[in-house]
Amino acid sequence: MGSLETPTGGENGSAPSAGKGKSMYVAGAEAALEPDMSKRRRSSVLPLEVGTRVMCRWRDSKYHPVKVIERRKVHHAIPSDYEYYVHYTEFNRRLDEWVKLEQLDLDSVEAVLDEKVEEKGATGLKMTRHQKRKIDETHVEGHEELDAASLREHEEFTKVKNIATIELGRYEIETWYFSPFPPEYNDCLRLYFCEFCLNFMKRKEQLQRHMRKCDLKHPPGDEIYRSGTLSMFEVDGKKNKVYGQNLCYLAKLFLDHKTLYYDVDLFLFYVLCECDDRGCHMVGYFSKEKHSEESYNLACILTLPPYQRKGYGKFLIAFSYELSKKEGKVGTPERPLSDLGLLSYRGYWTRVLLDILKKHKGNISIKELSDMTAIKAEDILTTLQSLELIQYRKGQHVICADPKVLDRHLKAAGRGGLDVDVSKLIWTPYKEQS
């Protein structure tokens, strides 16, 4: 079995790591000896209440602050024994997990905070740590469209991952988030997916029987692009409803912000595959509405964890804009963007726009950049403003493109990933059949 790469790097879902100026907590030798006082404290705090804050030993053998989200009794153990589902308060929800009691340092237990959201006027703006974390997560996770009540309802409903791992093709993948699979799958910690039709099963034996009967060796739909070993398939949600719904279930395991649409008739799915003699194996996808009044050219985007950091996310974004160019329209991704999605788009917009500015001689307007790239004018404006490459003079925006500054920003944006060979794209825009 292959394994997924654990996210690394910082606030946006990074795994906790030693160093980087953060002080790490290490339990002292006294805790290991557990004197009488510690034993009495242990009996007084157990079982831990939901909302308790405590230090927890993670996979790196370091202790990190966590909050107890949920608890469950351990089977075949004494009645007071529980496992705890914890959120690492410094990091993204995708690292939330079930931990055993011995991973927790009970000497660090903090009392449960009063987490009621108080109505405060403009003169009394005081936030609890709980409220601050909600605001932080709202910003990072991409729930900007949710009001406070909806956000609390979303967090409550999705707070515990229901599926811990999935098997897809040759990979066993740890999941990141909750996904609302049908009730009969509530007791499954692991699901087995057919990598071609995306049907999912509870047991390995069921998958093996299914694979002997499944005729598909690629996603259902039309192959619209092939370059080397890469293929892109366009799947109509109306014609392939079960596949579209299964793809949404799968994607929700790795996207916290995603709204799950059961009515997939309104969407087209563009599934990117690596091809070999065994078939075409999905590495990621993006979806788009068949008709969007807001000029959205992408509704949802995902690169599966085993295939991340290979340039596929950037390829999918670039591909969505190539389709927009074929349609003769400008496009923009549907909001809100996930944390990783926003980073990818900012990088894409930066590279595309600065490449043009670097090569272009003379003045160029935002409208001309939009026509050349199919990027919406608002996205161009915010990107150039974030890079401090645009000024407002005499009632209009003026682009200031110093070559040395452009080079510096291009270097910071990183490499562009895989190129879309437009000559290999065979596609006509979607038209509703009468």
VEXDREN-2710 file (C-alpha; in Angstrom, 1 decimal):
% VEXDREN-2710
k/r/px/py/pz
1/MET/0.0/0.0/0.0
2/GLY/1.1/3.5/-0.6
3/SER/0.7/6.3/1.9
4/LEU/-0.3/9.8/1.9
5/GLU/2.1/12.7/2.4
6/THR/1.4/14.3/5.8
7/PRO/0.8/18.0/5.2
8/THR/3.8/20.1/6.2
9/GLY/4.5/23.8/6.5
10/GLY/2.6/25.9/8.9
11/GLU/-0.8/27.3/9.7
12/ASN/-2.8/26.0/6.7
13/GLY/-3.2/22.4/7.8
14/SER/0.4/21.8/8.6
15/ALA/1.5/19.0/10.8
16/PRO/2.9/20.1/14.2
17/SER/6.6/20.2/14.0
18/ALA/9.4/21.0/16.4
19/GLY/11.2/24.3/16.2
20/LYS/10.1/27.3/14.3
21/GLY/10.1/29.4/17.4
22/LYS/7.2/27.6/19.1
23/SER/7.8/26.3/22.6
24/MET/7.0/22.6/22.9
25/TYR/5.7/21.1/26.1
26/VAL/7.4/17.9/27.4
27/ALA/6.0/16.0/30.3
28/GLY/8.4/15.8/33.3
29/ALA/9.7/12.7/34.9
30/GLU/7.4/13.2/37.8
31/ALA/4.4/12.5/35.6
32/ALA/5.9/9.1/34.7
33/LEU/6.3/8.2/38.4
34/GLU/2.7/9.3/39.0
35/PRO/2.9/10.0/42.8
36/ASP/-0.2/9.9/45.0
37/MET/-1.1/13.5/44.3
38/SER/-1.2/12.8/40.6
39/LYS/-3.3/9.7/41.1
40/ARG/-5.8/11.7/43.1
41/ARG/-5.8/14.4/40.4
42/ARG/-6.3/11.7/37.7
43/SER/-9.4/10.3/39.5
44/SER/-10.8/13.8/40.0
45/VAL/-10.6/14.9/36.3
46/LEU/-11.6/11.6/34.6
47/PRO/-13.4/11.2/32.4
48/LEU/-12.5/14.4/30.6
49/GLU/-15.4/16.6/29.7
50/VAL/-16.0/17.7/26.1
51/GLY/-14.4/21.2/25.8
52/THR/-11.5/20.3/28.2
53/ARG/-8.1/21.7/27.1
54/VAL/-5.0/19.5/27.8
55/MET/-1.6/18.7/26.4
56/CYS/-1.4/15.7/24.0
57/ARG/1.5/13.6/22.7
58/TRP/1.5/13.6/18.9
59/ARG/3.2/11.4/16.4
60/ASP/6.4/13.5/16.7
61/SER/6.6/12.5/20.4
62/LYS/6.1/16.1/21.4
63/TYR/3.2/17.5/23.5
64/HIS/0.8/20.0/21.8
65/PRO/-2.3/21.8/23.2
66/VAL/-5.5/20.2/22.2
67/LYS/-9.2/20.6/22.9
68/VAL/-11.5/17.6/23.5
69/ILE/-14.2/17.6/20.9
70/GLU/-15.9/14.2/21.6
71/ARG/-15.4/11.1/23.7
72/ARG/-16.4/7.5/23.5
73/LYS/-16.1/4.5/25.8
74/VAL/-13.4/1.9/25.1
75/HIS/-14.8/-1.5/24.4
76/HIS/-13.7/-4.4/26.7
77/ALA/-12.3/-1.9/29.3
78/ILE/-13.4/-0.7/32.7
79/PRO/-16.5/1.6/32.6
80/SER/-14.5/4.8/33.2
81/ASP/-12.1/4.3/30.3
82/TYR/-12.6/6.6/27.3
83/GLU/-10.9/7.5/24.0
84/TYR/-11.0/11.2/23.1
85/TYR/-11.4/13.0/19.8
86/VAL/-9.2/16.1/20.0
87/HIS/-8.5/19.2/18.0
88/TYR/-4.9/20.5/17.9
89/THR/-5.7/24.1/18.7
90/GLU/-2.7/25.5/16.8
91/PHE/-3.4/23.7/13.6
92/ASN/-6.0/22.9/10.9
93/ARG/-9.0/20.6/11.7
94/ARG/-7.7/18.0/9.2
95/LEU/-5.3/16.8/11.9
96/ASP/-8.1/16.1/14.4
97/GLU/-8.0/12.5/15.6
98/TRP/-9.0/9.9/18.3
99/VAL/-6.3/9.5/21.0
100/LYS/-5.9/7.1/23.9
101/LEU/-5.8/8.3/27.5
102/GLU/-2.1/7.6/27.8
103/GLN/-1.3/10.2/25.2
104/LEU/-2.7/12.9/27.4
105/ASP/-0.9/14.7/30.2
106/LEU/-3.5/15.0/32.9
107/ASP/-1.4/17.4/35.0
108/SER/-2.0/20.0/32.2
109/VAL/-5.8/19.8/32.3
110/GLU/-7.6/23.1/32.1
111/ALA/-11.1/23.7/33.3
112/VAL/-13.8/23.7/30.6
113/LEU/-14.3/27.2/29.4
114/ASP/-17.7/28.9/29.2
115/GLU/-18.1/28.9/25.4
116/LYS/-21.5/30.7/25.2
117/VAL/-21.3/33.4/22.6
118/GLU/-22.4/36.6/24.3
119/GLU/-24.2/39.4/22.5
120/LYS/-21.9/42.5/22.8
121/GLY/-22.4/46.0/21.6
122/ALA/-19.8/47.9/19.7
123/THR/-18.3/49.2/23.0
124/GLY/-17.8/45.7/24.5
125/LEU/-15.9/43.7/22.0
126/LYS/-14.3/41.0/24.1
127/MET/-13.7/37.5/22.6
128/THR/-13.2/34.2/24.4
129/ARG/-10.5/31.9/23.1
130/HIS/-13.3/29.8/21.7
131/GLN/-14.7/32.7/19.7
132/LYS/-11.2/33.6/18.5
133/ARG/-10.6/30.1/17.2
134/LYS/-14.0/30.2/15.4
135/ILE/-12.9/33.4/13.7
136/ASP/-9.5/31.9/12.9
137/GLU/-11.0/28.8/11.4
138/THR/-13.6/30.7/9.5
139/HIS/-10.9/32.7/7.8
140/VAL/-8.6/29.7/7.2
141/GLU/-11.2/27.1/6.2
142/GLY/-13.3/29.2/3.9
143/HIS/-16.6/29.5/5.6
144/GLU/-17.0/33.2/4.9
145/GLU/-20.5/32.7/3.6
146/LEU/-21.8/31.2/6.9
147/ASP/-23.3/33.3/9.7
148/ALA/-22.4/32.5/13.3
149/ALA/-25.4/30.1/13.9
150/SER/-24.8/28.2/10.6
151/LEU/-21.1/27.9/11.4
152/ARG/-21.8/26.4/14.8
153/GLU/-24.3/24.0/13.3
154/HIS/-21.7/23.0/10.6
155/GLU/-19.0/22.5/13.2
156/GLU/-21.3/20.5/15.4
157/PHE/-22.5/18.2/12.6
158/THR/-19.0/17.6/11.1
159/LYS/-16.8/17.8/14.2
160/VAL/-15.8/14.1/14.2
161/LYS/-14.4/12.2/11.2
162/ASN/-16.7/9.3/10.5
163/ILE/-14.3/7.5/8.1
164/ALA/-10.7/7.2/9.2
165/THR/-9.1/5.7/6.0
166/ILE/-10.1/4.7/2.5
167/GLU/-8.5/2.4/0.0
168/LEU/-8.5/3.7/-3.6
169/GLY/-6.5/1.8/-6.2
170/ARG/-3.0/1.0/-4.8
171/TYR/-3.3/3.7/-2.0
172/GLU/-4.5/3.6/1.5
173/ILE/-5.3/7.2/2.4
174/GLU/-6.0/8.8/5.8
175/THR/-9.0/11.1/5.6
176/TRP/-9.1/14.7/6.8
177/TYR/-12.7/15.6/7.4
178/PHE/-16.3/14.3/7.9
179/SER/-18.3/13.2/4.9
180/PRO/-22.1/12.5/5.1
181/PHE/-22.1/9.0/3.7
182/PRO/-25.4/7.1/3.9
183/PRO/-26.4/5.9/7.4
184/GLU/-25.5/2.3/6.8
185/TYR/-21.8/3.3/6.6
186/ASN/-21.8/5.0/10.0
187/ASP/-20.0/2.1/11.7
188/CYS/-17.2/1.9/9.1
189/LEU/-13.8/3.3/9.9
190/ARG/-12.5/2.2/6.5
191/LEU/-14.1/2.2/3.1
192/TYR/-13.0/0.5/-0.1
193/PHE/-13.5/2.5/-3.4
194/CYS/-13.4/1.2/-6.9
195/GLU/-11.0/3.6/-8.5
196/PHE/-12.9/3.6/-11.8
197/CYS/-16.6/3.8/-11.0
198/LEU/-16.1/5.1/-7.4
199/ASN/-18.6/2.7/-5.9
200/PHE/-17.6/2.2/-2.2
201/MET/-17.9/-0.9/0.0
202/LYS/-17.4/-1.9/3.6
203/ARG/-15.1/-4.9/3.1
204/LYS/-12.1/-5.7/1.0
205/GLU/-13.8/-8.9/-0.2
206/GLN/-16.7/-6.9/-1.6
207/LEU/-14.3/-4.7/-3.5
208/GLN/-12.5/-7.7/-5.0
209/ARG/-15.7/-9.2/-6.2
210/HIS/-16.8/-5.9/-7.6
211/MET/-13.5/-5.4/-9.5
212/ARG/-14.0/-8.8/-11.2
213/LYS/-17.3/-7.5/-12.6
214/CYS/-16.6/-3.8/-13.2
215/ASP/-16.1/-3.1/-16.9
216/LEU/-14.8/0.5/-16.5
217/LYS/-11.1/1.3/-16.8
218/HIS/-11.5/5.0/-16.8
219/PRO/-14.1/7.6/-15.5
220/PRO/-17.4/7.5/-17.4
221/GLY/-17.7/10.3/-19.9
222/ASP/-15.6/11.8/-22.8
223/GLU/-11.9/11.9/-22.9
224/ILE/-11.2/15.5/-23.9
225/TYR/-7.4/15.7/-23.3
226/ARG/-4.5/13.4/-23.5
227/SER/-0.8/14.3/-23.3
228/GLY/1.6/11.6/-22.5
229/THR/0.3/9.6/-19.6
230/LEU/-2.2/12.4/-18.5
231/SER/-5.8/12.3/-19.5
232/MET/-8.8/14.5/-18.7
233/PHE/-12.4/13.2/-18.8
234/GLU/-15.5/15.3/-18.8
235/VAL/-18.3/13.6/-16.9
236/ASP/-21.9/15.0/-17.1
237/GLY/-23.5/14.7/-13.7
238/LYS/-26.9/14.3/-15.3
239/LYS/-25.8/11.3/-17.4
240/ASN/-23.6/9.8/-14.6
241/LYS/-25.5/10.7/-11.5
242/VAL/-24.2/7.9/-9.2
243/TYR/-20.6/8.6/-10.2
244/GLY/-21.0/12.3/-9.5
245/GLN/-22.5/11.7/-6.1
246/ASN/-19.8/9.2/-5.2
247/LEU/-17.1/11.7/-6.3
248/CYS/-18.7/14.3/-4.0
249/TYR/-18.7/11.9/-1.0
250/LEU/-15.0/11.1/-1.7
251/ALA/-14.1/14.8/-2.1
252/LYS/-15.8/15.8/1.1
253/LEU/-13.3/13.6/3.1
254/PHE/-10.6/16.0/2.1
255/LEU/-12.5/19.4/1.8
256/ASP/-13.8/20.9/5.0
257/HIS/-15.6/23.9/3.3
258/LYS/-17.3/21.9/0.6
259/THR/-21.1/21.8/0.4
260/LEU/-22.2/18.4/-0.7
261/TYR/-24.6/18.6/-3.6
262/TYR/-26.9/15.6/-4.1
263/ASP/-28.3/17.1/-7.2
264/VAL/-25.3/16.7/-9.5
265/ASP/-27.3/17.2/-12.7
266/LEU/-26.3/20.8/-12.8
267/PHE/-22.6/20.1/-12.8
268/LEU/-19.8/18.9/-15.1
269/PHE/-16.9/17.0/-13.5
270/TYR/-13.4/17.2/-15.1
271/VAL/-11.5/14.2/-13.8
272/LEU/-7.7/14.1/-14.3
273/CYS/-6.0/10.7/-14.6
274/GLU/-2.6/9.1/-14.8
275/CYS/-2.9/6.3/-17.4
276/ASP/-1.0/3.0/-17.7
277/ASP/-1.7/-0.5/-19.0
278/ARG/-4.1/-1.1/-16.1
279/GLY/-6.3/1.9/-16.8
280/CYS/-6.8/5.6/-16.0
281/HIS/-6.3/6.3/-12.3
282/MET/-7.9/9.4/-10.9
283/VAL/-5.4/11.9/-9.3
284/GLY/-7.8/14.8/-8.9
285/TYR/-10.7/16.7/-10.4
286/PHE/-12.6/20.0/-10.6
287/SER/-16.3/20.6/-11.1
288/LYS/-18.1/23.5/-12.7
289/GLU/-21.8/24.5/-13.1
290/LYS/-23.2/24.0/-16.5
291/HIS/-24.7/27.6/-16.3
292/SER/-23.2/30.1/-14.0
293/GLU/-24.6/33.7/-13.7
294/GLU/-21.6/34.7/-11.6
295/SER/-19.0/33.6/-14.3
296/TYR/-17.8/30.8/-12.1
297/ASN/-15.5/28.5/-14.1
298/LEU/-14.8/26.2/-11.2
299/ALA/-17.0/25.0/-8.3
300/CYS/-14.8/22.6/-6.4
301/ILE/-11.2/21.4/-6.9
302/LEU/-9.3/18.5/-5.3
303/THR/-6.0/16.7/-5.8
304/LEU/-6.0/13.5/-3.8
305/PRO/-3.3/13.4/-1.1
306/PRO/-1.0/10.7/-2.7
307/TYR/-0.7/12.9/-5.8
308/GLN/-0.2/16.3/-4.1
309/ARG/3.0/18.4/-4.6
310/LYS/3.3/17.1/-8.2
311/GLY/1.8/20.2/-9.9
312/TYR/-1.6/18.6/-10.5
313/GLY/-3.5/21.3/-8.6
314/LYS/-2.0/24.0/-10.7
315/PHE/-2.7/22.0/-13.8
316/LEU/-6.4/21.7/-12.9
317/ILE/-6.6/25.5/-12.4
318/ALA/-4.9/26.2/-15.6
319/PHE/-7.2/23.7/-17.4
320/SER/-10.3/25.5/-16.1
321/TYR/-9.1/28.8/-17.6
322/GLU/-8.3/27.1/-20.9
323/LEU/-11.9/26.0/-21.1
324/SER/-13.0/29.5/-20.4
325/LYS/-10.9/30.7/-23.3
326/LYS/-12.5/28.2/-25.5
327/GLU/-15.9/29.5/-24.4
328/GLY/-14.8/33.1/-25.0
329/LYS/-15.6/34.1/-21.4
330/VAL/-13.7/35.3/-18.4
331/GLY/-13.9/33.0/-15.3
332/THR/-13.4/32.9/-11.6
333/PRO/-13.5/30.2/-9.0
334/GLU/-16.6/29.8/-6.8
335/ARG/-16.3/31.3/-3.4
336/PRO/-15.4/30.5/-0.7
337/LEU/-12.1/28.9/-1.5
338/SER/-10.5/26.4/0.8
339/ASP/-7.2/27.4/2.4
340/LEU/-5.1/25.3/-0.1
341/GLY/-7.3/26.4/-3.0
342/LEU/-6.7/30.1/-2.2
343/LEU/-3.0/29.6/-2.1
344/SER/-3.0/27.7/-5.4
345/TYR/-5.1/30.4/-7.1
346/ARG/-3.0/33.3/-5.8
347/GLY/0.1/31.5/-7.2
348/TYR/-1.5/30.8/-10.5
349/TRP/-2.8/34.4/-11.0
350/THR/0.6/35.8/-10.0
351/ARG/2.6/33.6/-12.4
352/VAL/0.3/34.2/-15.4
353/LEU/0.0/37.9/-15.0
354/LEU/3.7/38.6/-14.2
355/ASP/4.8/36.5/-17.2
356/ILE/2.7/38.7/-19.5
357/LEU/3.9/41.9/-17.8
358/LYS/7.5/40.8/-18.1
359/LYS/7.2/40.1/-21.8
360/HIS/4.9/43.0/-22.8
361/LYS/6.3/46.2/-24.2
362/GLY/4.4/49.4/-23.4
363/ASN/1.2/50.0/-21.4
364/ILE/-1.4/47.4/-20.8
365/SER/-4.8/47.6/-19.2
366/ILE/-6.5/45.3/-16.8
367/LYS/-9.2/44.8/-19.4
368/GLU/-6.5/43.7/-21.9
369/LEU/-5.0/41.3/-19.3
370/SER/-8.4/39.8/-18.7
371/ASP/-9.1/39.3/-22.4
372/MET/-5.7/37.6/-22.8
373/THR/-5.9/35.3/-19.7
374/ALA/-9.7/34.8/-19.2
375/ILE/-9.0/35.9/-15.5
376/LYS/-11.8/38.1/-14.1
377/ALA/-10.8/41.7/-13.8
378/GLU/-11.5/41.8/-10.0
379/ASP/-9.1/38.9/-9.5
380/ILE/-6.4/40.6/-11.6
381/LEU/-6.9/43.8/-9.6
382/THR/-6.6/42.1/-6.1
383/THR/-3.6/40.1/-7.2
384/LEU/-1.7/43.1/-8.5
385/GLN/-2.7/45.1/-5.4
386/SER/-1.4/42.4/-3.1
387/LEU/1.9/42.6/-5.0
388/GLU/1.9/46.4/-4.8
389/LEU/2.2/46.6/-8.6
390/ILE/-0.7/48.9/-9.2
391/GLN/-1.5/52.5/-8.3
392/TYR/-4.5/54.7/-8.6
393/ARG/-3.7/57.9/-10.4
394/LYS/-6.1/60.5/-11.8
395/GLY/-9.1/58.2/-11.6
396/GLN/-7.6/55.1/-13.1
397/HIS/-5.5/52.2/-12.1
398/VAL/-1.9/52.2/-13.4
399/ILE/0.3/49.1/-13.5
400/CYS/3.9/49.7/-12.3
401/ALA/6.0/46.8/-13.7
402/ASP/9.6/47.2/-12.7
403/PRO/11.5/44.1/-14.2
404/LYS/13.5/43.5/-11.0
405/VAL/10.3/43.6/-8.9
406/LEU/8.6/41.2/-11.3
407/ASP/11.5/38.8/-11.1
408/ARG/11.4/38.9/-7.3
409/HIS/7.6/38.1/-7.2
410/LEU/7.9/35.4/-9.8
411/LYS/10.6/33.7/-7.8
412/ALA/8.4/33.9/-4.7
413/ALA/5.4/32.5/-6.5
414/GLY/7.3/29.3/-7.3
415/ARG/7.2/27.0/-10.3
416/GLY/4.1/26.8/-12.4
417/GLY/3.7/23.0/-12.4
418/LEU/2.6/21.0/-15.4
419/ASP/1.7/22.9/-18.6
420/VAL/-1.6/22.4/-20.4
421/ASP/-0.8/21.6/-24.1
422/VAL/-3.8/23.3/-25.7
423/SER/-3.2/21.5/-29.0
424/LYS/-4.2/18.3/-27.2
425/LEU/-7.5/19.7/-25.9
426/ILE/-10.4/18.4/-28.0
427/TRP/-13.5/20.0/-26.5
428/THR/-16.6/22.0/-27.4
429/PRO/-18.5/24.0/-24.7
430/TYR/-21.5/22.4/-23.1
431/LYS/-24.9/23.0/-24.7
432/GLU/-28.2/21.7/-23.2
433/GLN/-29.7/19.1/-25.4
434/SER/-33.3/19.7/-26.3
END
